Amino acid sequence: MKYLPQDKFGFIHTGYQQQVKEANIKRIFDLVRSGKCKSRAEIVRHMNLSATSVSVLVEELANRKLIDETGPAQTSLPGRRPISLRLNKTAHHLAVFSVKPEGVRFALMSLECRILEDRFFPLDCHTLDEATAGDAYIQLFDDILRNQSKRFNPSRAVMIGVCFPGIFIEQDHLFHTETALGFPLTEESIRRFQQRVGLSVFLFNSTRSMAYAEKKFLDAASPDAPDAPDTQNMIFVEIRGGIRCSFISNGDIYPGPFNVSGEIGHFTIDYKGRPCSCGNRGCLERYVNLNAMLEDARQAAEAAGVEPPDSLEALAQRYPDEPVLLEAVKQSAQLLAFGLYSVMCSSGMRRIVLGGGIEVMGDVFLREVYHALCSRTSLIRHIDLSYAQAGPNAEVLGVAEHYLDKVFTITM
């Protein structure tokens, strides 16, 4: 991920008192936004602050139109009824672009991360010149905000988010997207766009965005369950045209010291195997991705004189009942388990979520991966394996959620 503040010098160093104030007011905002606290009294009980301090900070949040006071709350307790607090859902919004090879998805969201506007704008990256393709996407961003969006208002926007299939390479000042898009996005082009729109830009890798959205979904699904699965440390694996993962460590995205963690698609599972674009041979993603799985199943079907599936959906529907296709899918599950085992041993994490499109393969495939993992040595125990549940909006939601949780500031 990469955050580009509007000030070219970045954040201004502030004094200790200002930092304490920001930490406290942001925590109050988060408590109200999450629904954990709905009154000043509840905030006081959650935080080690006086009622007076809480009232002052709540008043500032209200003045900034971040929260609303909605009148006396319903309560069974005696005495004066507390004033209800809730997130202001209309005063501010977040704009997020999800970059794809075939175009750009634009989503406008409220502070509660509810989608207000959702549109797709086609732009085939394969028809563009590599030298100017990045600028073409940036120009499309600009046009969407200025002319195409029906609800975007720059005076109400908190930030602009860009979700892209690649990594930010700090030393080169560019966003490496060649594998998925065939061209890079430079930091300079993003900064020029930022200057035109007058808003800070937050860039986020698509796999990490989906991982964070999944964590938030699982947290919300079981907030108080004592036996709820651990979401503080989790491996999210995206399987599409390739395979990569994102680590959730101590409740946040772990990017690694050089921002390139999660490239498990280039784990070697056969050093004499299929050549890969990275220069290696036998990389995991050459065998386990949606296209490779379909092609392997098609070849197995043709060799056996069986009608080959013409799509991944057809394969998913047929393979549980057709031995030839089932065997091909089992082979893919074994290879995936081979790579996941290495990741689990190196990271120490035991919770894995599979997403990105592989969910279409259903429970049979998931069980095959699980059993293949469980057949390994005693190093792997207490495995929790599941499909992603955050839904089709995970990419754009993850950007917005992570920005509000980890980057957004109120007074600084």
Phi, psi and omega in degrees: 000157181210126178250127179249096178295157181296321178291122183296342178270001180083202183286143177277136178290126183247166180286169184297317182297321179294322179295320178296316179299314180299317180299318182289316182290326177292323179294320177297315178303315180295321179296319179288317181298323181280347182085005181288331179230133182235011177203165177299321182298319179293323178296317179302318180292331181277334188239153179273061181228155177285161178299324180295315180297318179297317180299319179297315182290322177297319179299320179294319177298321178293319179296329178276004179060036176264330175226160178241148169260122192247019178099177183301137180276154174283127180208151177265357182280148178288165177095190184292134181285135180288157178277129180288143176240144175208161179294137173283111189269355188241340188283333185226157173211168181237135179252130183230132173253132174249114187274129179231160176299332183262001179153201185229130171265132178245126178232130175252127186233152174279175179295339175274008180063036171265132184285124181262329180212137184214112183220152177244136181240113184291142174198105184279109183295337182286346178265000184260152174287135184304325184289334184243359184298318180300316179294329179295320177293317179298319178296324177294318175307310183300315182294321179299313183291321186278324192234329190266322182292138181270344187233352182292133177228112184301331180288343180255354185281136177274320179195168172249126178251143176231120179254124187222153181273079180180191182231154176268125179258104189302313186292337179259354179056041178217160179258109186283108180233014187300324183300316183268323188250336180090006180204158177266160168249125182272151177297325181296319180293324177293319180294323177296319176298318180298319179294324180291319183272344177071027180225150178290147182246135179240117182253138189217136176292140187295322179294317179294325178297314178296323179297316182290323176297322179293318177300314180296322178297314181293323177298316182290330183288333181216067186293330186239006183287123182294334181256019180295145180296149182290124176249001179284333181224110191208149174250119175257126183245119178262123179240109176227240175287345173220197178215127175212168183225168174225140180260130167262116182235124183052039174083005181223164176295134174257106183274344186085161184297335179245015174066026183235017181292153174100003181278060183286346177299341181255019165292133179277124175249354176202104188291349174252015189277203185297137178293147182240155180296341180284350182102350179268181175232150174069028179292146183306318185288348174285344181246327183241091165208169188298320180290318181294320179297318178294316181295318178298320178292322179296316180296320178296320180294316180297320179295331181266002181074024179255145178300122182286148176291143182261359179202164178295324179296320178294320177298315181299326181283326188267325194298328181298336184251359181238113187306321182296313180291323179299319180295321179295319179292321177300321179298318177296320179296320178296317180294320177297316179299324178302312180291318180296324179299318179296319180295317181294320180293323183280330183265335184079003181272149184239354179257124181233134175239128179258132180210192177095353182135340181294344181301336182297340182285347169079187188291329182297314178297317181299319179295322179296318177296317182297312181295324178294323177292317183293340180280355179286190185285181182290356177295334183251113177221161177056048180284136173239106185240130181207167171272157176295144182235359185289344174094180186291347179266010187302320183300309183286326179294320181298321177298310183295316181297315182293321178298311182294324182285317194246341187242319186302129174238159187249320184248349186254000000 
